[in-house]
Amino acid sequence: MKIPDGWMPILRGELEKPYWRELSEFVAAERALHEVFPADDEVFAALEHTAFDDVRVVLLGQDPYPTPGHAHGLCFSVREGVKPPASLANMYRELESDLGVPIATTGSLTKWAERGMLLLNTVLTVRAREPNSHQKRGWETFTDAILSALSARERPMVFVLWGTAAKKKEKRIDATRHRVVSGAHPSPLSIKHFKGSKPFSKIDAALRDLGEAPFDWSL
């Protein structure tokens, strides 16, 4: 697991803390015994695709998809050629309803990441077929450090918090400078609250409020 060079000045201090060594040893042990997603070279894909200074929007997920062939290091996103899982399909339908953006034929959100959306999960690895299996092992501390560093950045951004787990992170964000868009999670379990909530137009409105251009949602 190698943190991208551009993020190292921001996160180097975390690598010197005891929890990081324990987390690294845990993930290595899990990989030795089990199938773990995403692949080792994709754990920090969100950071690789979106440089610290380029972040315009932070979309916070939970942990990677535990289904083989799905996770590739970007929250809600799946590899090219993989059918969009239910939460992502719900996002696409709401995006079409909200902003008229045609439903994408790809499940990969890499283009969003390249345009400045940090697609960050709060936990960055998972055991195959066992959701939440790598929770409370240290990843939350690491991703909290990322959120705190972004919150301290001079140029403001929009933080998108969908669902209870993501909303708990709001205390990491300086809402006096940044904009926070919170709402229901697109999961089938909460779709009745997500549907019609117009989260994408709210993100664009928040960007305009910061003097930024609306996001390019096309895929």
N, C-alpha and C positions, 0 to 999 in steps of 0.2 A: 504494500500500500504506500504509494508515493504521492505526497501532496504536490500539486503543480507549483512550479517555481514562482509564478506571479503571486501566489497566495502565501508563500513561505514567510515573508516578513511579517505578515499579519498573524500567522498561526504558529510560528516557531516556538513561542513560549509554551504552548500546549504540549508540545512533544517532549518537554523537559519535566512534565508533571507525572507523578506516580501512576495516575489513572491511565495515562496513555500507554505506558508499558504493559499494564495489566490488560488493557483492551486489545492491544496488538497481539499479546500472547494468547488471549482467548480466541480471537478470530483465527489465528494460525492453527490452534488446536482443533477448532471446529472444522476448518478446511481439511485437516488431516483425517478426520473421522467421518465427515458428512459432506454432502453437496451444499455449497453456500453460494448465495447470489448477492450482488452481481459478481462477475469475475474480478480477480484481484486488481487488474489494470483498469477496471471501470468503477471502482468504489468512489473515486473522486471525480467522476465524469462531470458532475454539475459545476465543479470549480474549474475544470479544464475548458468547458465550453463558454463560461461566462467569467471574464476577468473582474476582479474586485472593483476597479474604477468604472467598469461598463455596466454594472448592475443598475437596472431601472425599476425592475419589479422582482420581488421575492415571492415565490409560490411555495408554501411549506406543506410537504407531505408527511407521512408517518414512517413506515418502513418499506423496503423494496418488495415488489411482487414476489411471492414465494413459489410461483408456478414456473417450472423449467422453461427456459427460452424467452421469458418476459423481461425481467429486470436488466437494465443496462446503465444504471447510475443516475437517471433523471426521474424525479418524482412524477407519477401518473403516466409516464411515457413507456412505450414498449419498443422492441426492435422493429426495424422495417420488415414488413411482410407478416407481422403478427396481428391478429384481429384485436381491435381495441377492447380491453376489459370493460366491465359494466360502468365503473366510475368514469373512465375516459369517454365512453360512448355517451354518457349523460352530460358530460362537459360539452361535447361536440353539439349535441342537440340543443343545449341551452345557448351556446354561442351562436348557432343559426337563428334561434328564436330572438335572441337579444340584439344582435348586430347584423344579422343577415349573412353571416359568413358561411359558405357552403360546408357541409359536413365533409371532413377530410377523408381521403381514402387510405391514409397512412396512420399508424398508431404512434409514430415517432414524433416527439416534440422538440427534436434537436434544433429546428429552425427558430423556435421561440427562444431557446437557450442562447443561440448565436446572436439574437437581437437584443439581448440584455435581460432576459428573464432567468433568474437563478432558480432552478428546479430542484430544490433541496429537500431531502427527507430528514426527519429528526434522528432516525436510526439508519445507518448506511449499509448494513449487511443483514442477512436473514438466512436461516437454515431452510433448505428446500422443503416445501409443503408444510411449513410450520410458521405461520404468521406470528409476529411479535416475539420470536424465539431469541432475538438478540437485544431485546429491550433491557434497560437498567444494567448495562455492562460497561457504560462509559461513553457511548456514542452521543447521548443526550447532552453530556457536559461539553463535548467537542462542538456539536452543532450550536449549542447555546453561545459558545465563544465566537462562532461565525456571525450569529445574529447580533451579538453585542458589538462586534467590530464594524458591521455594516451600519448599525444604529449610530455609532460614533463618527461615521464618515461625514464629511462636510456637505457633499452634494446629496440632497435628500432623494428618497425613493418611495415606492409603494410596497407595503407588506400585505400579502393576501393570506388570511387565516381562515381556513374552512374547517369546521368541525371543532369539537371540544378539545382534542389534543393540541391542535394548532393554536387555538385561542389562549391556551395556558402560557404560550410564549410571548404574549403581548407585553408582559412586564419587562421583557428584554429590549423593548423598542421605545425610543424617545418620540412619542406621538405628538410632541409640540413642534417637531421639525419634519418628521416623515408623515406619510398618510397610511392609515390602516384600513383595509377593506376586509371585514369579517362576515361570515355567514355560514350557512349549512354546508356540510360535506356532500360531494356529488355521489356518494355511495348509494346503492339501491335502498339501504336502510333509512336514509334521510332524504331521498329524492323528492318527496312531497314538499319539503322546505326549500330545497335547492332550485327546483323547477319554478321558473318565473321570477326568480330573485334578481335577475339581471346583473350578475356579478361582473361581467366583462365590461359593460358600459360604465359601471362604478369604478373599475380600474382605470379606464380611459379618462373619466372625469377627474379622478385623483391625479393622474399624470398631468392633465391640463392645468389643474390647480397649482401644480408645482412648476408650471412654465414649460412642461415637456410636451412633445408630440404624442398623440394617441399611439397605442401599441399596434403593430402590424400582426394581426392574428392569422393570416393566411398560412396554410401548410401545403 
